[in-house]
Amino acid sequence: MNLANQIYVRKSCRKYVDDTIDMNPIHEFISNVKSLNDDISYRYEILTKDKVNLKTRWSAPYYLALYSEKKENYLENIGFIFQQVSLFLQSMGIGSCWVGMASVKNKDPEFIIAIAFGKSNDLTRDVSKFNRKSLANISDFEDDRLKPAQLAPSAINSQPWFYKHSNNGFDVYQRKQNIIKRHILKKWNPIDIGISLAHMYVANEKTFEFEINDDFENINGYTYIGSIRI
């Protein structure tokens, strides 16, 4: 299934219709989804809104509650896996939105984050409506191949990713936020990096590779996350 086209029209959805959804295709897609790190165990459950604590002014009929063991890159892994799911939902006419201000009522210690989803009449937007940094501001030099990464959603639209060209592809970095934003975004920005990497994977499904190298350039104000080939 080619989900790449969804990158250019997707929007974070906050308006839903209370219709029922066949969850079987969602379960099937997740059972075959690509991980960033196969050594990290994760799980999910689909909850109705009465099972979730929300601090948002809006709600959705359903929520994907995401859980993970805590290993290196576990937050990036969750973002990578479930942004693919978000694009899949979009392809089915189902809106979704990552929700940092939510928790599960069962207080599971492995809970990471939730994704709101449901049928919606407010699913898409034109690519010209995306409020994103320029390609030149997310890389060492402008490269149209990074357009999918550029269009990724992020917590409070912080867009923390930076791609540096390397001999074999790109070294991927996370921007270090100022002390105020760091307090808010400490947990969410690594997930955002995984979301951006998911877009790069979906757009380059047959050739994408991710690895963590020892040989990388230290860049002031950024933290090295890993390297990709596309």
C-alpha positions in Angstrom: 0.0 0.0 0.0 1.4 3.4 -1.0 0.8 5.9 1.8 3.2 8.5 0.5 0.5 10.7 -1.0 -1.2 11.1 2.4 1.8 13.0 3.6 0.9 16.0 1.4 -2.7 16.3 2.4 -2.8 15.1 6.0 -3.9 17.4 8.8 -4.1 16.9 12.6 -7.8 16.3 13.0 -9.8 17.7 15.9 -13.4 17.5 14.5 -15.0 14.0 14.5 -18.2 12.2 13.7 -19.4 9.7 16.2 -19.7 6.8 13.7 -18.6 3.3 14.3 -15.4 2.0 12.7 -14.3 -1.5 11.6 -11.1 -1.9 13.6 -10.0 -5.1 11.8 -8.1 -3.4 9.0 -6.3 -1.2 11.7 -5.3 -4.3 13.7 -4.1 -6.0 10.5 -2.1 -3.0 9.4 -0.4 -2.6 12.8 0.5 -6.3 12.8 2.6 -5.8 9.6 4.0 -2.3 10.3 7.7 -1.6 10.1 9.6 -0.7 13.3 12.5 1.6 13.6 14.1 -0.9 16.1 12.8 -4.5 16.1 14.4 -5.1 19.5 12.0 -2.8 21.3 8.7 -4.4 22.4 5.6 -2.2 22.2 1.9 -2.7 22.4 -1.3 -0.7 21.9 -4.9 -0.8 22.7 -7.9 1.0 21.2 -10.0 2.8 23.8 -13.2 4.8 23.8 -12.9 8.3 25.1 -14.4 7.3 28.5 -11.3 5.3 29.2 -8.9 8.2 28.7 -8.1 11.3 30.8 -8.1 14.3 28.6 -6.8 17.9 29.0 -8.0 19.0 25.6 -11.0 21.1 24.7 -12.0 18.5 22.1 -12.3 14.8 22.0 -12.5 11.9 19.6 -14.6 8.7 19.6 -11.5 6.5 19.8 -8.0 6.6 21.1 -4.9 4.5 20.3 -3.1 4.1 23.6 0.5 3.4 23.0 2.9 1.5 25.3 6.6 0.6 25.1 9.4 -0.8 27.0 12.1 1.9 27.7 15.2 1.3 25.6 17.4 3.5 23.4 15.3 5.2 20.8 12.0 3.9 22.2 10.2 7.2 21.8 11.5 7.6 18.2 10.3 4.0 17.6 6.8 4.8 18.8 6.6 7.9 16.6 7.9 5.9 13.6 5.5 3.1 13.9 2.3 4.9 14.7 2.8 7.8 12.2 2.5 5.0 9.6 -0.7 4.0 11.3 -1.9 7.7 11.2 -1.2 7.8 7.4 -3.1 4.5 7.0 -6.1 5.9 8.9 -6.0 8.9 6.7 -6.1 6.7 3.6 -9.3 5.1 5.0 -11.0 8.4 5.5 -10.3 8.4 9.2 -8.9 11.5 10.9 -6.3 11.3 13.7 -4.2 13.5 15.9 -1.3 12.8 18.3 -2.4 13.9 21.8 0.3 14.6 24.4 -2.2 15.9 26.9 -3.9 12.6 27.5 -3.4 9.6 29.8 -5.1 6.2 30.3 -7.2 5.7 33.4 -5.6 2.4 34.2 -2.3 4.2 34.9 -0.1 1.7 33.1 3.6 2.6 33.7 4.5 1.7 30.1 2.0 4.2 28.6 3.7 6.7 26.3 1.2 8.7 24.4 -2.2 8.5 22.7 -3.5 9.1 19.2 -7.1 10.4 18.8 -9.0 9.1 15.8 -12.4 8.8 14.2 -14.4 9.4 11.1 -14.3 13.1 10.1 -15.4 15.5 7.5 -12.3 17.6 8.0 -9.5 15.4 6.8 -7.3 17.1 4.4 -5.6 20.4 3.4 -3.6 21.7 0.5 0.2 21.4 0.9 0.4 25.2 0.6 -1.4 25.4 4.0 1.3 23.6 6.0 3.1 25.9 8.4 6.6 24.5 8.2 10.2 25.6 8.3 11.9 25.8 4.9 13.9 22.9 3.6 17.1 25.0 4.0 16.3 25.4 7.8 15.9 21.6 8.4 19.1 20.6 6.7 22.7 21.6 5.9 21.5 22.5 2.4 18.1 22.5 0.6 17.1 19.1 -0.7 13.7 18.2 -2.2 14.1 14.6 -1.0 13.4 15.9 2.5 10.0 17.3 1.7 8.2 14.3 3.4 10.3 15.0 6.6 9.5 18.7 6.4 5.8 18.1 6.4 5.7 15.9 9.5 3.5 17.0 12.5 5.2 17.8 15.8 4.3 18.9 19.4 3.3 22.6 19.3 4.7 22.6 15.8 8.2 22.7 17.2 9.7 20.8 14.1 12.9 19.7 16.0 14.5 17.6 13.2 17.7 18.4 11.3 19.1 16.3 8.5 22.7 16.6 7.6 23.9 15.0 4.3 26.4 12.2 4.7 28.2 10.0 2.2 25.5 7.3 2.5 22.4 9.4 3.1 21.5 11.7 6.1 22.6 11.9 9.7 19.5 12.8 11.7 19.6 15.2 14.7 17.2 16.6 17.2 17.3 20.3 18.1 18.0 21.2 21.7 15.2 23.5 22.9 15.5 26.4 25.2 14.9 25.7 28.9 11.2 26.6 28.8 10.4 24.5 25.7 12.7 21.7 27.0 10.5 21.2 30.0 7.4 20.9 27.8 8.9 19.0 24.9 11.4 16.7 26.5 9.3 13.6 26.0 7.5 14.6 22.8 10.3 15.8 20.5 11.9 12.3 20.2 8.5 11.1 19.2 8.4 13.9 16.6 11.7 12.7 15.2 10.3 9.3 14.8 7.3 10.8 13.0 9.5 12.6 10.6 11.5 9.4 10.0 8.3 7.6 9.3 7.5 10.1 6.5 11.0 9.4 5.0 10.4 5.7 5.2 6.9 5.9 3.6 8.3 8.0 0.8 11.2 5.6 0.3 9.8 2.3 1.4 12.0 0.0 -0.8 15.3 1.6 0.1 15.0 3.1 3.6 17.5 2.0 6.2 18.1 3.3 9.7 21.2 2.8 11.8 23.0 4.4 14.8 26.6 5.1 14.0 29.6 6.0 16.2 31.1 8.2 13.5 29.0 11.4 13.3 29.6 15.1 13.5 28.8 16.8 16.8 26.7 19.9 15.9 26.2 22.6 18.5 22.6 22.8 19.6 21.7 19.4 18.3 21.7 15.8 19.5 22.5 13.0 17.1 19.7 10.4 16.8 20.8 8.1 13.9 21.4 7.9 10.2 19.3 6.9 7.3 19.8 5.8 3.7 17.0 6.4 1.2 
